[in-house]
Amino acid sequence: MDFLVSNSGAGQKIVKYLLKNSDGTKVFLFKLFRKGLITVNGLKADQAQALREGDVIASPQLTRPAPRRKFPGVSRKISVVFENENLIVVDKDNATVVHAGESDYRGSLLEMVKAYLHGKNEPYDAVVPVHRIDRNTKGVVIFAKNSAFGKKLHALFKYGLVDKTYQALLIGALEKTLFIEADVIVAGESRPVTVKNLKCSETVPDKKAWLENTYRNSTTLSATILKPLGRDDATSHTLADITIWTGRHHQIRAVAAAAGFPVAGDKKYLGRKHVAASGMAGQELICKRIAIEELGLTFESKYSLF
């Protein structure tokens, strides 16, 4: 049988592609590769080969997998901010995880996006989030629809070439803009991170120079900018814009708390007792805006704290 590689399959390894699109198991596929019974564009295929759009994979021993019901129990109701042939941008609520484990995958935003695309008869196998926000954070999440564009976006995020702005209600009176440089040490996905070497300044450096000269290839260093916008009349806490140049795990929540301005409603870094006493229903943090200058695109969440 022949398999024509579409845009969504471009960039994938051939084994991964065939596991999704044929009835072959991994053991059976490796056997076919050893015997030279799988070809790409008429030439013997290598099991480590990356595919390109338009490639034709052929093997008389393989067929399409048996049809089965797709995405049982997965909601397709998502709030789409923007969509084109390469990406889809979704406004997430504060009750949905972006990328769940196998035990609770049905409730993840990734599965919901895949179900949404499946309902439109669009390819969805290569869909992947190019960044993540916490379950209890609302706001914009970007998904790539194909592997090639996913790699491009991942690189832009990794090297600080994407501008990410959050809105938050911070406990305490933040009077001036703060630039905070700190190392964020991750101990585990579900555990609080540790913030070390915290440095606060009222002067914000040039972003490009900081990324090139200070950040470089660090695996822990972070840059966070807290900008006060006003006071919340009900609590006297600070309404703020928060810009991050890096994307460390729990960066905003952990760094803001370490600097003395924890996010209101944050059980992990503020404490459950304090949150319960405040009467707040949830964490007051929104991924408000993401701008990708290289692509000329800006996405904004409908959610707002003011």
Secondary structure, 3 states (H helix, E strand, C coil): CEEECCHHHCCCEHHHHHHHHCCCCHHHHHHHHHCCCCEECCEECCCCCECCCCCEEECCCCCCCCCCCCCCCCCCCCCEEEECCCEEEEEECCCCCCCCCHHHHHHCHHHHHHHHHHHCCCCCCCCEECCCCCCCCEEEEEEECCHHHHHHHHHHHHCCCCEEEEEEEECCCCCCCEEEEEEEECCCCCCCCEEEEEEEECCCCCHHHHHHHHHCCCCCEEEEEEEEEEECCCCCCEEEEEEECCCCCCHHHHHHHHCCCCECCCHHHHCHHHHHHHCCCCCCEEEEEEEEHHHCEEEECCCCCC
